[in-house]
Amino acid sequence: MIRVLIVEDDPMVAEFNKRYLAKLEGFQLAGVAHNVDDAKDLMDRQEVDLLLLDIYMPKQNGLELLKYIRKQEKAIDTILITAASDGEKIKMALRYGAADYLIKPFEFDRFKQALENYKAKANFLNTNLHVRQKDLDEKILSKVQRKKSGTSLPLPKGVSKNTLHRVLDVIKGKNYLPFSTEDIADETNISRVSIRKYLKFLVELGILEQSLTYGIGRPVYLYKYKKGQEDRIKNWL
């Protein structure tokens, strides 16, 4: 069982991270800390294998905690979950050994991917005293192939070219104003489940900007069309 400490100053975000974690097998919540000092105290009092770590927090930030963990040579891994999207902070987190980096807002699928990948690698290393180069390359060092500009690639499963054109036309009609999944579903007469696939694909390509709004009950994702990014989609149309 992988013991996870959530370090997040926003109580609502911490609660969502707890709920997401509870959906995954093989993980146990070790506690929740809302600042660096509390996180250090919890790490000293109990065993922790993995931190889900925010960067922006009062007094000391998450990168300072990550630096402290490495300086103290604690056998604790980290996955950053933060709104910090600038290159310098990302590079610093990776230099200090972050296993993954999630930029808020994110969907459960990305959270699950990060945690499942971490679990698979941890289990592999914990159960193999000697590792072959081939296995190391496949299990630990393999990288997801990135989409390259100018490369013709197939559309994701459940996404069709004709419907993508239709969804894009409706989005462009929003004149760069925010919209929800329900807005596009209503105007296209397509189910919300299907529309989510198209919006997710467009976010991944950088065509749409995604934000998360917290209200009563479930969080609501809002999207906005990004100016000057039309060329990003041309290889799929």
C-alpha positions in Angstrom: 0.0 0.0 0.0 1.4 3.4 -1.0 0.9 6.0 1.8 0.1 9.4 0.4 0.3 12.8 2.0 -1.7 15.6 0.4 0.0 19.0 0.8 -2.5 21.7 -0.4 -3.5 25.0 1.2 -7.0 25.2 -0.4 -9.3 23.0 1.6 -11.7 22.4 -1.3 -8.9 21.3 -3.7 -7.5 19.1 -1.0 -10.9 17.5 -0.6 -11.2 16.8 -4.3 -7.7 15.2 -4.3 -8.8 13.0 -1.3 -11.9 11.9 -3.3 -9.8 11.1 -6.4 -7.3 9.2 -4.4 -10.0 7.1 -2.7 -11.1 5.9 -6.1 -7.7 4.2 -6.8 -6.6 0.9 -5.5 -3.2 0.5 -3.8 -3.1 3.9 -2.2 -3.8 5.0 1.4 -4.3 8.5 2.6 -1.6 9.3 5.2 -3.0 12.8 6.0 -3.6 16.3 4.7 -1.3 19.3 5.4 -2.2 22.8 4.5 1.3 24.3 4.7 4.9 23.2 4.7 5.4 23.2 8.5 2.4 20.8 9.0 3.7 18.6 6.2 7.1 18.3 7.8 5.5 17.5 11.1 3.4 14.7 9.6 6.4 13.3 7.7 8.3 13.1 11.0 5.5 11.4 12.9 4.5 8.7 10.3 5.7 6.9 7.2 4.9 8.6 3.9 5.8 7.2 0.4 4.3 9.9 -1.9 3.4 13.6 -1.6 0.7 15.2 -3.8 2.3 18.6 -3.5 1.1 22.1 -4.3 3.6 24.9 -5.0 1.7 28.1 -4.0 1.2 28.0 -0.3 1.6 30.6 2.5 5.1 31.3 4.0 7.1 28.5 2.4 6.1 27.1 -1.0 6.1 23.5 -2.2 9.4 23.7 -4.0 11.1 24.6 -0.7 9.5 21.5 0.8 10.7 19.4 -2.1 14.2 20.8 -1.6 14.1 20.0 2.1 13.1 16.4 1.4 16.0 15.9 -0.9 18.4 17.6 1.5 17.2 15.4 4.4 17.5 12.3 2.0 14.0 11.2 2.9 12.7 8.3 0.8 9.6 10.2 -0.3 8.5 10.7 -3.9 6.4 13.7 -5.1 3.8 14.5 -7.7 3.3 18.2 -8.2 -0.4 19.3 -8.4 -0.3 23.1 -8.9 -1.4 26.1 -10.8 2.2 27.0 -11.4 2.7 26.7 -15.2 5.9 28.7 -15.8 8.9 26.8 -17.1 11.3 27.7 -14.3 9.2 26.2 -11.6 8.6 23.1 -13.7 12.3 22.7 -14.4 13.1 23.1 -10.7 10.5 20.5 -9.7 11.9 18.0 -12.2 15.5 18.7 -11.0 14.4 17.8 -7.5 13.0 14.6 -8.7 9.2 15.1 -9.1 7.7 12.0 -10.5 5.0 13.9 -12.4 3.6 17.4 -12.8 -0.1 18.2 -13.0 -1.2 21.7 -13.8 -4.5 22.8 -12.4 -7.2 22.5 -13.5 -7.0 18.8 -14.4 -9.4 15.9 -14.9 -9.6 12.7 -12.9 -8.2 10.8 -15.9 -4.9 12.7 -15.7 -4.8 12.3 -11.9 -5.4 8.6 -12.3 -2.7 8.3 -15.0 -0.1 10.0 -12.8 -0.9 7.8 -9.8 -1.2 4.5 -11.7 2.1 5.2 -13.5 3.8 5.9 -10.2 2.4 2.7 -8.7 3.5 0.6 -11.6 7.1 1.9 -11.5 7.3 1.6 -7.7 6.0 -1.9 -7.8 8.4 -2.8 -10.6 11.5 -1.5 -8.7 10.4 -2.9 -5.4 10.0 -6.4 -6.7 13.1 -6.6 -8.9 16.6 -6.8 -7.3 18.3 -6.8 -10.7 16.9 -5.1 -13.8 17.7 -5.6 -17.4 18.2 -2.6 -19.7 15.3 -3.6 -21.8 12.9 -3.8 -18.9 14.3 -0.5 -17.5 13.6 1.2 -20.8 10.1 -0.2 -21.1 8.9 0.1 -17.5 10.7 3.2 -16.2 12.3 5.3 -18.9 9.7 5.1 -21.6 8.2 8.4 -22.7 4.8 9.2 -24.3 5.3 10.1 -27.9 4.4 13.7 -28.6 2.4 15.0 -31.5 4.7 16.7 -34.0 3.7 19.7 -36.1 3.0 18.7 -39.7 2.4 15.0 -38.8 -0.9 13.5 -39.9 -2.3 11.6 -37.0 -5.6 9.8 -36.5 -8.3 11.3 -34.3 -8.9 9.9 -30.8 -11.4 7.1 -30.4 -14.9 8.5 -30.4 -14.0 11.7 -32.3 -15.0 12.1 -35.9 -13.9 14.7 -38.4 -17.4 15.9 -39.4 -18.5 16.3 -35.8 -15.2 18.0 -34.9 -15.9 20.6 -37.6 -19.4 21.1 -36.2 -18.2 21.5 -32.6 -15.5 23.9 -33.7 -18.0 26.1 -35.6 -20.2 26.4 -32.5 -17.1 27.2 -30.3 -16.0 29.9 -32.7 -19.4 31.4 -32.6 -18.9 32.1 -28.9 -16.6 35.0 -29.8 -13.9 34.0 -27.3 -16.4 34.0 -24.3 -16.3 31.2 -21.7 -18.7 28.2 -22.2 -19.4 24.9 -20.6 -19.9 21.4 -21.8 -23.6 21.8 -21.5 -23.6 24.9 -23.7 -22.0 23.0 -26.6 -24.1 19.9 -26.1 -27.3 22.0 -26.2 -26.3 23.8 -29.4 -25.1 20.7 -31.3 -27.7 18.4 -29.9 -24.9 15.9 -29.0 -24.6 14.2 -25.6 -22.5 15.8 -22.9 -20.4 12.6 -22.7 -19.5 12.8 -26.4 -18.9 16.6 -26.2 -16.4 16.1 -23.3 -14.2 13.9 -25.6 -14.0 16.7 -28.2 -13.3 19.4 -25.6 -10.7 17.3 -24.0 -9.0 16.8 -27.4 -9.1 20.5 -28.1 -7.6 21.3 -24.7 -4.8 18.9 -25.3 -4.0 20.5 -28.6 -4.0 24.0 -27.1 -7.0 25.2 -29.0 -9.1 25.7 -25.9 -8.2 27.1 -22.5 -9.7 25.2 -19.5 -10.6 26.6 -16.1 -12.3 25.1 -13.1 -15.0 26.9 -11.1 -15.9 25.7 -7.7 -19.6 26.1 -6.8 -22.1 24.1 -4.8 -21.6 20.4 -5.4 -19.4 19.3 -8.3 -16.8 21.6 -9.8 -17.7 23.0 -13.3 -15.2 23.2 -16.1 -15.4 26.3 -18.3 -13.6 26.6 -21.7 -12.6 29.5 -23.9 -11.3 29.5 -27.5 -7.7 30.7 -27.7 -6.9 33.3 -30.4 -4.2 32.5 -33.0 -4.1 28.7 -32.4 -6.1 27.5 -35.4 -3.1 25.9 -37.0 -2.8 23.4 -34.2 -5.8 21.5 -35.5 -5.1 21.5 -39.2 -3.4 18.1 -39.2 -6.5 16.4 -37.8 -9.1 18.0 -40.2 
